[in-house]
Amino acid sequence: MQFKISGEYIELYKLIKACDLVESGAEAKQLVGAGHVHRNGQVELRKRAKILPGETIQIADVTIEVTA
């Protein structure tokens, strides 16, 4: 799936919530904290990591391509 951001970046947990992969921001933070989120192929544990256009986020079998 592709997700277009309007600003310079989006925080990781907000991206997960905006893509409707979880029901709340707290759930998104738990998902990140548990090590289930990969950013550009590497595990990302920072809930508020700044995700930029061109990056790829993977959660289980869902891949999010961030665009501007």
PQR file with spaces between the fields and no chain letter, atoms N, CA, C, O and H, PARSE charges and radii, in Angstrom:
ATOM       1  N    MET     1       0.835   -1.169    0.000 -0.4000 1.5000
ATOM       2  CA   MET     1       0.000    0.000    0.000 -0.0000 2.0000
ATOM       3  C    MET     1       0.881    1.234    0.000  0.5500 1.7000
ATOM       4  O    MET     1       2.007    1.206    0.496 -0.5500 1.4000
ATOM       5  N    GLN     2       0.370    2.300   -0.550 -0.4000 1.5000
ATOM       6  CA   GLN     2       1.095    3.567   -0.548 -0.0000 2.0000
ATOM       7  C    GLN     2       0.405    4.543    0.391  0.5500 1.7000
ATOM       8  O    GLN     2      -0.821    4.548    0.509 -0.5500 1.4000
ATOM       9  H    GLN     2      -0.545    2.323   -0.953  0.4000 1.0000
ATOM      10  N    PHE     3       1.198    5.365    1.053 -0.4000 1.5000
ATOM      11  CA   PHE     3       0.664    6.386    1.936 -0.0000 2.0000
ATOM      12  C    PHE     3       1.349    7.696    1.600  0.5500 1.7000
ATOM      13  O    PHE     3       2.575    7.792    1.648 -0.5500 1.4000
ATOM      14  H    PHE     3       2.194    5.362    0.957  0.4000 1.0000
ATOM      15  N    LYS     4       0.562    8.702    1.260 -0.4000 1.5000
ATOM      16  CA   LYS     4       1.101   10.009    0.884 -0.0000 2.0000
ATOM      17  C    LYS     4       1.051   10.941    2.091  0.5500 1.7000
ATOM      18  O    LYS     4      -0.006   11.144    2.689 -0.5500 1.4000
ATOM      19  H    LYS     4      -0.435    8.624    1.221  0.4000 1.0000
ATOM      20  N    ILE     5       2.215   11.507    2.442 -0.4000 1.5000
ATOM      21  CA   ILE     5       2.241   12.459    3.540 -0.0000 2.0000
ATOM      22  C    ILE     5       2.230   13.872    2.992  0.5500 1.7000
ATOM      23  O    ILE     5       2.763   14.140    1.916 -0.5500 1.4000
ATOM      24  H    ILE     5       3.073   11.341    1.956  0.4000 1.0000
ATOM      25  N    SER     6       1.613   14.779    3.748 -0.4000 1.5000
ATOM      26  CA   SER     6       1.506   16.159    3.275 -0.0000 2.0000
ATOM      27  C    SER     6       2.633   17.031    3.809  0.5500 1.7000
ATOM      28  O    SER     6       2.981   18.037    3.191 -0.5500 1.4000
ATOM      29  H    SER     6       1.179   14.561    4.623  0.4000 1.0000
ATOM      30  N    GLY     7       3.206   16.657    4.950 -0.4000 1.5000
ATOM      31  CA   GLY     7       4.297   17.442    5.524 -0.0000 2.0000
ATOM      32  C    GLY     7       5.650   16.860    5.176  0.5500 1.7000
ATOM      33  O    GLY     7       5.793   16.081    4.234 -0.5500 1.4000
ATOM      34  H    GLY     7       2.922   15.840    5.452  0.4000 1.0000
ATOM      35  N    GLU     8       6.643   17.259    5.960 -0.4000 1.5000
ATOM      36  CA   GLU     8       8.019   16.800    5.744 -0.0000 2.0000
ATOM      37  C    GLU     8       8.189   15.346    6.171  0.5500 1.7000
ATOM      38  O    GLU     8       8.947   14.596    5.556 -0.5500 1.4000
ATOM      39  H    GLU     8       6.527   17.892    6.726  0.4000 1.0000
ATOM      40  N    TYR     9       7.476   14.951    7.235 -0.4000 1.5000
ATOM      41  CA   TYR     9       7.575   13.599    7.766 -0.0000 2.0000
ATOM      42  C    TYR     9       6.301   13.249    8.538  0.5500 1.7000
ATOM      43  O    TYR     9       5.448   14.106    8.769 -0.5500 1.4000
ATOM      44  H    TYR     9       6.860   15.560    7.735  0.4000 1.0000
ATOM      45  N    ILE    10       6.188   11.986    8.930 -0.4000 1.5000
ATOM      46  CA   ILE    10       5.118   11.535    9.814 -0.0000 2.0000
ATOM      47  C    ILE    10       5.753   10.612   10.845  0.5500 1.7000
ATOM      48  O    ILE    10       6.637    9.820   10.519 -0.5500 1.4000
ATOM      49  H    ILE    10       6.882   11.290    8.742  0.4000 1.0000
ATOM      50  N    GLU    11       5.300   10.719   12.089 -0.4000 1.5000
ATOM      51  CA   GLU    11       5.829    9.851   13.134 -0.0000 2.0000
ATOM      52  C    GLU    11       5.322    8.432   12.889  0.5500 1.7000
ATOM      53  O    GLU    11       4.199    8.229   12.428 -0.5500 1.4000
ATOM      54  H    GLU    11       4.582   11.363   12.354  0.4000 1.0000
ATOM      55  N    LEU    12       6.168    7.458   13.206 -0.4000 1.5000
ATOM      56  CA   LEU    12       5.881    6.062   12.891 -0.0000 2.0000
ATOM      57  C    LEU    12       4.545    5.589   13.449  0.5500 1.7000
ATOM      58  O    LEU    12       3.754    5.003   12.711 -0.5500 1.4000
ATOM      59  H    LEU    12       7.080    7.623   13.580  0.4000 1.0000
ATOM      60  N    TYR    13       4.273    5.823   14.712 -0.4000 1.5000
ATOM      61  CA   TYR    13       3.023    5.322   15.281 -0.0000 2.0000
ATOM      62  C    TYR    13       1.807    5.990   14.644  0.5500 1.7000
ATOM      63  O    TYR    13       0.753    5.366   14.521 -0.5500 1.4000
ATOM      64  H    TYR    13       4.916    6.299   15.312  0.4000 1.0000
ATOM      65  N    LYS    14       1.942    7.247   14.240 -0.4000 1.5000
ATOM      66  CA   LYS    14       0.840    7.950   13.570 -0.0000 2.0000
ATOM      67  C    LYS    14       0.601    7.372   12.175  0.5500 1.7000
ATOM      68  O    LYS    14      -0.542    7.286   11.724 -0.5500 1.4000
ATOM      69  H    LYS    14       2.799    7.754   14.340  0.4000 1.0000
ATOM      70  N    LEU    15       1.671    6.979   11.499 -0.4000 1.5000
ATOM      71  CA   LEU    15       1.542    6.351   10.183 -0.0000 2.0000
ATOM      72  C    LEU    15       0.777    5.034   10.293  0.5500 1.7000
ATOM      73  O    LEU    15      -0.126    4.766    9.501 -0.5500 1.4000
ATOM      74  H    LEU    15       2.598    7.048   11.866  0.4000 1.0000
ATOM      75  N    ILE    16       1.142    4.221   11.273 -0.4000 1.5000
ATOM      76  CA   ILE    16       0.473    2.940   11.465 -0.0000 2.0000
ATOM      77  C    ILE    16      -1.014    3.153   11.745  0.5500 1.7000
ATOM      78  O    ILE    16      -1.856    2.430   11.213 -0.5500 1.4000
ATOM      79  H    ILE    16       1.876    4.439   11.917  0.4000 1.0000
ATOM      80  N    LYS    17      -1.331    4.126   12.563 -0.4000 1.5000
ATOM      81  CA   LYS    17      -2.732    4.442   12.887 -0.0000 2.0000
ATOM      82  C    LYS    17      -3.457    4.977   11.655  0.5500 1.7000
ATOM      83  O    LYS    17      -4.596    4.590   11.394 -0.5500 1.4000
ATOM      84  H    LYS    17      -0.647    4.714   12.995  0.4000 1.0000
ATOM      85  N    ALA    18      -2.817    5.852   10.903 -0.4000 1.5000
ATOM      86  CA   ALA    18      -3.444    6.458    9.717 -0.0000 2.0000
ATOM      87  C    ALA    18      -3.741    5.420    8.634  0.5500 1.7000
ATOM      88  O    ALA    18      -4.665    5.597    7.840 -0.5500 1.4000
ATOM      89  H    ALA    18      -1.892    6.166   11.115  0.4000 1.0000
ATOM      90  N    CYS    19      -2.972    4.356    8.601 -0.4000 1.5000
ATOM      91  CA   CYS    19      -3.191    3.288    7.617 -0.0000 2.0000
ATOM      92  C    CYS    19      -4.244    2.283    8.087  0.5500 1.7000
ATOM      93  O    CYS    19      -4.484    1.275    7.423 -0.5500 1.4000
ATOM      94  H    CYS    19      -2.222    4.212    9.246  0.4000 1.0000
ATOM      95  N    ASP    20      -4.867    2.560    9.227 -0.4000 1.5000
ATOM      96  CA   ASP    20      -5.906    1.690    9.798 -0.0000 2.0000
ATOM      97  C    ASP    20      -5.424    0.273   10.069  0.5500 1.7000
ATOM      98  O    ASP    20      -6.186   -0.682    9.916 -0.5500 1.4000
ATOM      99  H    ASP    20      -4.672    3.379    9.766  0.4000 1.0000
ATOM     100  N    LEU    21      -4.166    0.128   10.470 -0.4000 1.5000
ATOM     101  CA   LEU    21      -3.638   -1.187   10.814 -0.0000 2.0000
ATOM     102  C    LEU    21      -3.905   -1.525   12.274  0.5500 1.7000
ATOM     103  O    LEU    21      -3.807   -2.684   12.679 -0.5500 1.4000
ATOM     104  H    LEU    21      -3.547    0.904   10.595  0.4000 1.0000
ATOM     105  N    VAL    22      -4.243   -0.509   13.061 -0.4000 1.5000
ATOM     106  CA   VAL    22      -4.591   -0.670   14.474 -0.0000 2.0000
ATOM     107  C    VAL    22      -5.766    0.255   14.782  0.5500 1.7000
ATOM     108  O    VAL    22      -6.115    1.123   13.982 -0.5500 1.4000
ATOM     109  H    VAL    22      -4.323    0.432   12.732  0.4000 1.0000
ATOM     110  N    GLU    23      -6.363    0.058   15.942 -0.4000 1.5000
ATOM     111  CA   GLU    23      -7.517    0.881   16.312 -0.0000 2.0000
ATOM     112  C    GLU    23      -7.138    2.140   17.078  0.5500 1.7000
ATOM     113  O    GLU    23      -7.915    3.094   17.126 -0.5500 1.4000
ATOM     114  H    GLU    23      -6.080   -0.647   16.592  0.4000 1.0000
ATOM     115  N    SER    24      -5.943    2.151   17.681 -0.4000 1.5000
ATOM     116  CA   SER    24      -5.557    3.320   18.476 -0.0000 2.0000
ATOM     117  C    SER    24      -4.056    3.571   18.378  0.5500 1.7000
ATOM     118  O    SER    24      -3.278    2.714   17.959 -0.5500 1.4000
ATOM     119  H    SER    24      -5.312    1.376   17.641  0.4000 1.0000
ATOM     120  N    GLY    25      -3.689    4.782   18.781 -0.4000 1.5000
ATOM     121  CA   GLY    25      -2.274    5.123   18.809 -0.0000 2.0000
ATOM     122  C    GLY    25      -1.515    4.276   19.818  0.5500 1.7000
ATOM     123  O    GLY    25      -0.352    3.936   19.605 -0.5500 1.4000
ATOM     124  H    GLY    25      -4.322    5.478   19.121  0.4000 1.0000
ATOM     125  N    ALA    26      -2.188    3.935   20.930 -0.4000 1.5000
ATOM     126  CA   ALA    26      -1.557    3.104   21.954 -0.0000 2.0000
ATOM     127  C    ALA    26      -1.227    1.717   21.396  0.5500 1.7000
ATOM     128  O    ALA    26      -0.169    1.160   21.690 -0.5500 1.4000
ATOM     129  H    ALA    26      -3.133    4.212   21.102  0.4000 1.0000
ATOM     130  N    GLU    27      -2.134    1.166   20.592 -0.4000 1.5000
ATOM     131  CA   GLU    27      -1.883   -0.136   19.952 -0.0000 2.0000
ATOM     132  C    GLU    27      -0.689   -0.045   19.012  0.5500 1.7000
ATOM     133  O    GLU    27       0.145   -0.950   18.962 -0.5500 1.4000
ATOM     134  H    GLU    27      -2.993    1.618   20.353  0.4000 1.0000
ATOM     135  N    ALA    28      -0.613    1.056   18.266 -0.4000 1.5000
ATOM     136  CA   ALA    28       0.504    1.256   17.336 -0.0000 2.0000
ATOM     137  C    ALA    28       1.820    1.316   18.096  0.5500 1.7000
ATOM     138  O    ALA    28       2.812    0.729   17.664 -0.5500 1.4000
ATOM     139  H    ALA    28      -1.290    1.791   18.306  0.4000 1.0000
ATOM     140  N    LYS    29       1.839    2.016   19.219 -0.4000 1.5000
ATOM     141  CA   LYS    29       3.054    2.125   20.025 -0.0000 2.0000
ATOM     142  C    LYS    29       3.475    0.768   20.567  0.5500 1.7000
ATOM     143  O    LYS    29       4.667    0.464   20.615 -0.5500 1.4000
ATOM     144  H    LYS    29       1.033    2.492   19.570  0.4000 1.0000
ATOM     145  N    GLN    30       2.508   -0.056   20.979 -0.4000 1.5000
ATOM     146  CA   GLN    30       2.816   -1.397   21.477 -0.0000 2.0000
ATOM     147  C    GLN    30       3.420   -2.258   20.370  0.5500 1.7000
ATOM     148  O    GLN    30       4.363   -3.013   20.605 -0.5500 1.4000
ATOM     149  H    GLN    30       1.540    0.191   20.940  0.4000 1.0000
ATOM     150  N    LEU    31       2.873   -2.140   19.170 -0.4000 1.5000
ATOM     151  CA   LEU    31       3.359   -2.903   18.022 -0.0000 2.0000
ATOM     152  C    LEU    31       4.822   -2.564   17.736  0.5500 1.7000
ATOM     153  O    LEU    31       5.641   -3.450   17.494 -0.5500 1.4000
ATOM     154  H    LEU    31       2.107   -1.526   18.978  0.4000 1.0000
ATOM     155  N    VAL    32       5.135   -1.267   17.767 -0.4000 1.5000
ATOM     156  CA   VAL    32       6.507   -0.815   17.520 -0.0000 2.0000
ATOM     157  C    VAL    32       7.417   -1.288   18.651  0.5500 1.7000
ATOM     158  O    VAL    32       8.497   -1.823   18.402 -0.5500 1.4000
ATOM     159  H    VAL    32       4.469   -0.547   17.964  0.4000 1.0000
ATOM     160  N    GLY    33       6.982   -1.089   19.882 -0.4000 1.5000
ATOM     161  CA   GLY    33       7.782   -1.453   21.041 -0.0000 2.0000
ATOM     162  C    GLY    33       8.099   -2.940   21.113  0.5500 1.7000
ATOM     163  O    GLY    33       9.134   -3.333   21.651 -0.5500 1.4000
ATOM     164  H    GLY    33       6.104   -0.654   20.084  0.4000 1.0000
ATOM     165  N    ALA    34       7.210   -3.767   20.571 -0.4000 1.5000
ATOM     166  CA   ALA    34       7.404   -5.215   20.586 -0.0000 2.0000
ATOM     167  C    ALA    34       8.333   -5.693   19.474  0.5500 1.7000
ATOM     168  O    ALA    34       8.646   -6.881   19.398 -0.5500 1.4000
ATOM     169  H    ALA    34       6.369   -3.448   20.133  0.4000 1.0000
ATOM     170  N    GLY    35       8.777   -4.774   18.606 -0.4000 1.5000
ATOM     171  CA   GLY    35       9.721   -5.138   17.546 -0.0000 2.0000
ATOM     172  C    GLY    35       9.085   -5.738   16.310  0.5500 1.7000
ATOM     173  O    GLY    35       9.752   -6.440   15.551 -0.5500 1.4000
ATOM     174  H    GLY    35       8.522   -3.809   18.668  0.4000 1.0000
ATOM     175  N    HIS    36       7.797   -5.474   16.094 -0.4000 1.5000
ATOM     176  CA   HIS    36       7.094   -6.043   14.940 -0.0000 2.0000
ATOM     177  C    HIS    36       7.122   -5.151   13.695  0.5500 1.7000
ATOM     178  O    HIS    36       6.549   -5.506   12.665 -0.5500 1.4000
ATOM     179  H    HIS    36       7.255   -4.904   16.711  0.4000 1.0000
ATOM     180  N    VAL    37       7.785   -3.998   13.789 -0.4000 1.5000
ATOM     181  CA   VAL    37       7.793   -3.044   12.680 -0.0000 2.0000
ATOM     182  C    VAL    37       9.196   -2.940   12.099  0.5500 1.7000
ATOM     183  O    VAL    37      10.172   -2.776   12.831 -0.5500 1.4000
ATOM     184  H    VAL    37       8.250   -3.710   14.626  0.4000 1.0000
ATOM     185  N    HIS    38       9.288   -3.038   10.781 -0.4000 1.5000
ATOM     186  CA   HIS    38      10.568   -2.897   10.084 -0.0000 2.0000
ATOM     187  C    HIS    38      10.544   -1.623    9.241  0.5500 1.7000
ATOM     188  O    HIS    38       9.580   -1.346    8.529 -0.5500 1.4000
ATOM     189  H    HIS    38       8.495   -3.172   10.186  0.4000 1.0000
ATOM     190  N    ARG    39      11.620   -0.867    9.339 -0.4000 1.5000
ATOM     191  CA   ARG    39      11.779    0.364    8.551 -0.0000 2.0000
ATOM     192  C    ARG    39      12.959    0.138    7.619  0.5500 1.7000
ATOM     193  O    ARG    39      14.093   -0.037    8.065 -0.5500 1.4000
ATOM     194  H    ARG    39      12.404   -1.093    9.918  0.4000 1.0000
ATOM     195  N    ASN    40      12.682    0.145    6.334 -0.4000 1.5000
ATOM     196  CA   ASN    40      13.727   -0.083    5.325 -0.0000 2.0000
ATOM     197  C    ASN    40      14.508   -1.366    5.613  0.5500 1.7000
ATOM     198  O    ASN    40      15.726   -1.410    5.438 -0.5500 1.4000
ATOM     199  H    ASN    40      11.761    0.287    5.971  0.4000 1.0000
ATOM     200  N    GLY    41      13.803   -2.403    6.055 -0.4000 1.5000
ATOM     201  CA   GLY    41      14.416   -3.697    6.276 -0.0000 2.0000
ATOM     202  C    GLY    41      15.027   -3.919    7.650  0.5500 1.7000
ATOM     203  O    GLY    41      15.493   -5.020    7.945 -0.5500 1.4000
ATOM     204  H    GLY    41      12.814   -2.367    6.198  0.4000 1.0000
ATOM     205  N    GLN    42      15.033   -2.896    8.493 -0.4000 1.5000
ATOM     206  CA   GLN    42      15.610   -2.996    9.834 -0.0000 2.0000
ATOM     207  C    GLN    42      14.512   -2.824   10.885  0.5500 1.7000
ATOM     208  O    GLN    42      13.575   -2.051   10.684 -0.5500 1.4000
ATOM     209  H    GLN    42      14.654   -2.002    8.253  0.4000 1.0000
ATOM     210  N    VAL    43      14.625   -3.536   11.990 -0.4000 1.5000
ATOM     211  CA   VAL    43      13.648   -3.382   13.068 -0.0000 2.0000
ATOM     212  C    VAL    43      13.724   -1.951   13.592  0.5500 1.7000
ATOM     213  O    VAL    43      14.810   -1.434   13.854 -0.5500 1.4000
ATOM     214  H    VAL    43      15.385   -4.164   12.153  0.4000 1.0000
ATOM     215  N    GLU    44      12.563   -1.316   13.743 -0.4000 1.5000
ATOM     216  CA   GLU    44      12.491    0.055   14.261 -0.0000 2.0000
ATOM     217  C    GLU    44      11.748    0.018   15.589  0.5500 1.7000
ATOM     218  O    GLU    44      10.592   -0.403   15.640 -0.5500 1.4000
ATOM     219  H    GLU    44      11.681   -1.736   13.530  0.4000 1.0000
ATOM     220  N    LEU    45      12.395    0.453   16.660 -0.4000 1.5000
ATOM     221  CA   LEU    45      11.795    0.429   17.996 -0.0000 2.0000
ATOM     222  C    LEU    45      11.385    1.812   18.483  0.5500 1.7000
ATOM     223  O    LEU    45      10.787    1.940   19.551 -0.5500 1.4000
ATOM     224  H    LEU    45      13.334    0.795   16.619  0.4000 1.0000
ATOM     225  N    ARG    46      11.701    2.845   17.713 -0.4000 1.5000
ATOM     226  CA   ARG    46      11.345    4.213   18.124 -0.0000 2.0000
ATOM     227  C    ARG    46       9.931    4.530   17.646  0.5500 1.7000
ATOM     228  O    ARG    46       9.675    4.606   16.444 -0.5500 1.4000
ATOM     229  H    ARG    46      12.187    2.741   16.845  0.4000 1.0000
ATOM     230  N    LYS    47       9.027    4.713   18.587 -0.4000 1.5000
ATOM     231  CA   LYS    47       7.619    4.955   18.267 -0.0000 2.0000
ATOM     232  C    LYS    47       7.420    6.254   17.497  0.5500 1.7000
ATOM     233  O    LYS    47       6.543    6.353   16.639 -0.5500 1.4000
ATOM     234  H    LYS    47       9.235    4.652   19.563  0.4000 1.0000
ATOM     235  N    ARG    48       8.238    7.241   17.811 -0.4000 1.5000
ATOM     236  CA   ARG    48       8.101    8.561   17.185 -0.0000 2.0000
ATOM     237  C    ARG    48       9.150    8.814   16.095  0.5500 1.7000
ATOM     238  O    ARG    48       9.441    9.964   15.768 -0.5500 1.4000
ATOM     239  H    ARG    48       8.950    7.161   18.508  0.4000 1.0000
ATOM     240  N    ALA    49       9.710    7.749   15.539 -0.4000 1.5000
ATOM     241  CA   ALA    49      10.691    7.891   14.462 -0.0000 2.0000
ATOM     242  C    ALA    49      10.070    8.691   13.322  0.5500 1.7000
ATOM     243  O    ALA    49       8.913    8.477   12.960 -0.5500 1.4000
ATOM     244  H    ALA    49       9.473    6.814   15.805  0.4000 1.0000
ATOM     245  N    LYS    50      10.845    9.611   12.763 -0.4000 1.5000
ATOM     246  CA   LYS    50      10.352   10.456   11.677 -0.0000 2.0000
ATOM     247  C    LYS    50      10.468    9.687   10.357  0.5500 1.7000
ATOM     248  O    LYS    50      11.568    9.422    9.873 -0.5500 1.4000
ATOM     249  H    LYS    50      11.784    9.785   13.058  0.4000 1.0000
ATOM     250  N    ILE    51       9.323    9.339    9.792 -0.4000 1.5000
ATOM     251  CA   ILE    51       9.289    8.583    8.544 -0.0000 2.0000
ATOM     252  C    ILE    51       9.192    9.573    7.385  0.5500 1.7000
ATOM     253  O    ILE    51       8.297   10.418    7.348 -0.5500 1.4000
ATOM     254  H    ILE    51       8.429    9.554   10.185  0.4000 1.0000
ATOM     255  N    LEU    52      10.113    9.458    6.453 -0.4000 1.5000
ATOM     256  CA   LEU    52      10.225   10.386    5.329 -0.0000 2.0000
ATOM     257  C    LEU    52       9.739    9.745    4.036  0.5500 1.7000
ATOM     258  O    LEU    52       9.700    8.520    3.924 -0.5500 1.4000
ATOM     259  H    LEU    52      10.840    8.773    6.483  0.4000 1.0000
ATOM     260  N    PRO    53       9.368   10.575    3.053 -0.5600 1.5000
ATOM     261  CA   PRO    53       9.005   10.019    1.744  0.2800 2.0000
ATOM     262  C    PRO    53      10.150    9.164    1.194  0.5500 1.7000
ATOM     263  O    PRO    53      11.321    9.515    1.339 -0.5500 1.4000
ATOM     264  N    GLY    54       9.802    8.048    0.566 -0.4000 1.5000
ATOM     265  CA   GLY    54      10.793    7.148    0.004 -0.0000 2.0000
ATOM     266  C    GLY    54      11.113    5.972    0.909  0.5500 1.7000
ATOM     267  O    GLY    54      11.764    5.016    0.487 -0.5500 1.4000
ATOM     268  H    GLY    54       8.851    7.763    0.448  0.4000 1.0000
ATOM     269  N    GLU    55      10.656    6.042    2.156 -0.4000 1.5000
ATOM     270  CA   GLU    55      10.924    4.941    3.078 -0.0000 2.0000
ATOM     271  C    GLU    55       9.833    3.879    2.976  0.5500 1.7000
ATOM     272  O    GLU    55       8.721    4.140    2.517 -0.5500 1.4000
ATOM     273  H    GLU    55      10.128    6.819    2.499  0.4000 1.0000
ATOM     274  N    THR    56      10.190    2.667    3.421 -0.4000 1.5000
ATOM     275  CA   THR    56       9.265    1.540    3.394 -0.0000 2.0000
ATOM     276  C    THR    56       9.120    0.994    4.809  0.5500 1.7000
ATOM     277  O    THR    56      10.105    0.764    5.509 -0.5500 1.4000
ATOM     278  H    THR    56      11.094    2.455    3.794  0.4000 1.0000
ATOM     279  N    ILE    57       7.878    0.793    5.208 -0.4000 1.5000
ATOM     280  CA   ILE    57       7.566    0.236    6.518 -0.0000 2.0000
ATOM     281  C    ILE    57       6.884   -1.100    6.301  0.5500 1.7000
ATOM     282  O    ILE    57       5.974   -1.213    5.479 -0.5500 1.4000
ATOM     283  H    ILE    57       7.077    0.980    4.639  0.4000 1.0000
ATOM     284  N    GLN    58       7.323   -2.118    7.042 -0.4000 1.5000
ATOM     285  CA   GLN    58       6.699   -3.431    6.912 -0.0000 2.0000
ATOM     286  C    GLN    58       6.245   -3.915    8.275  0.5500 1.7000
ATOM     287  O    GLN    58       7.000   -3.890    9.247 -0.5500 1.4000
ATOM     288  H    GLN    58       8.062   -2.026    7.710  0.4000 1.0000
ATOM     289  N    ILE    59       4.977   -4.362    8.328 -0.4000 1.5000
ATOM     290  CA   ILE    59       4.391   -4.939    9.524 -0.0000 2.0000
ATOM     291  C    ILE    59       3.719   -6.228    9.099  0.5500 1.7000
ATOM     292  O    ILE    59       2.719   -6.212    8.381 -0.5500 1.4000
ATOM     293  H    ILE    59       4.364   -4.382    7.538  0.4000 1.0000
ATOM     294  N    ALA    60       4.273   -7.349    9.547 -0.4000 1.5000
ATOM     295  CA   ALA    60       3.777   -8.677    9.139 -0.0000 2.0000
ATOM     296  C    ALA    60       3.804   -8.748    7.615  0.5500 1.7000
ATOM     297  O    ALA    60       4.868   -8.602    7.014 -0.5500 1.4000
ATOM     298  H    ALA    60       5.085   -7.362   10.130  0.4000 1.0000
ATOM     299  N    ASP    61       2.653   -8.969    6.980 -0.4000 1.5000
ATOM     300  CA   ASP    61       2.612   -9.096    5.519 -0.0000 2.0000
ATOM     301  C    ASP    61       2.181   -7.799    4.829  0.5500 1.7000
ATOM     302  O    ASP    61       1.898   -7.801    3.631 -0.5500 1.4000
ATOM     303  H    ASP    61       1.788   -9.088    7.469  0.4000 1.0000
ATOM     304  N    VAL    62       2.130   -6.696    5.574 -0.4000 1.5000
ATOM     305  CA   VAL    62       1.725   -5.404    5.021 -0.0000 2.0000
ATOM     306  C    VAL    62       2.955   -4.536    4.805  0.5500 1.7000
ATOM     307  O    VAL    62       3.753   -4.347    5.723 -0.5500 1.4000
ATOM     308  H    VAL    62       2.360   -6.694    6.547  0.4000 1.0000
ATOM     309  N    THR    63       3.109   -4.008    3.597 -0.4000 1.5000
ATOM     310  CA   THR    63       4.208   -3.104    3.278 -0.0000 2.0000
ATOM     311  C    THR    63       3.621   -1.746    2.918  0.5500 1.7000
ATOM     312  O    THR    63       2.730   -1.641    2.075 -0.5500 1.4000
ATOM     313  H    THR    63       2.461   -4.162    2.851  0.4000 1.0000
ATOM     314  N    ILE    64       4.137   -0.710    3.572 -0.4000 1.5000
ATOM     315  CA   ILE    64       3.686    0.667    3.330 -0.0000 2.0000
ATOM     316  C    ILE    64       4.818    1.414    2.659  0.5500 1.7000
ATOM     317  O    ILE    64       5.924    1.486    3.194 -0.5500 1.4000
ATOM     318  H    ILE    64       4.861   -0.795    4.257  0.4000 1.0000
ATOM     319  N    GLU    65       4.546    1.972    1.485 -0.4000 1.5000
ATOM     320  CA   GLU    65       5.505    2.810    0.780 -0.0000 2.0000
ATOM     321  C    GLU    65       5.086    4.240    1.011  0.5500 1.7000
ATOM     322  O    GLU    65       3.981    4.633    0.635 -0.5500 1.4000
ATOM     323  H    GLU    65       3.647    1.914    1.051  0.4000 1.0000
ATOM     324  N    VAL    66       5.958    5.030    1.629 -0.4000 1.5000
ATOM     325  CA   VAL    66       5.654    6.422    1.964 -0.0000 2.0000
ATOM     326  C    VAL    66       6.065    7.306    0.800  0.5500 1.7000
ATOM     327  O    VAL    66       7.200    7.243    0.327 -0.5500 1.4000
ATOM     328  H    VAL    66       6.855    4.711    1.934  0.4000 1.0000
ATOM     329  N    THR    67       5.127    8.133    0.341 -0.4000 1.5000
ATOM     330  CA   THR    67       5.392    9.056   -0.762 -0.0000 2.0000
ATOM     331  C    THR    67       5.084   10.484   -0.327  0.5500 1.7000
ATOM     332  O    THR    67       4.422   10.707    0.686 -0.5500 1.4000
ATOM     333  H    THR    67       4.205    8.184    0.725  0.4000 1.0000
ATOM     334  N    ALA    68       5.569   11.442   -1.101 -0.4000 1.5000
ATOM     335  CA   ALA    68       5.327   12.852   -0.814 -0.0000 2.0000
ATOM     336  C    ALA    68       4.127   13.351   -1.581  0.5500 1.7000
ATOM     337  O    ALA    68       3.765   14.522   -1.468 -0.5500 1.4000
ATOM     338  H    ALA    68       6.106   11.261   -1.924  0.4000 1.0000
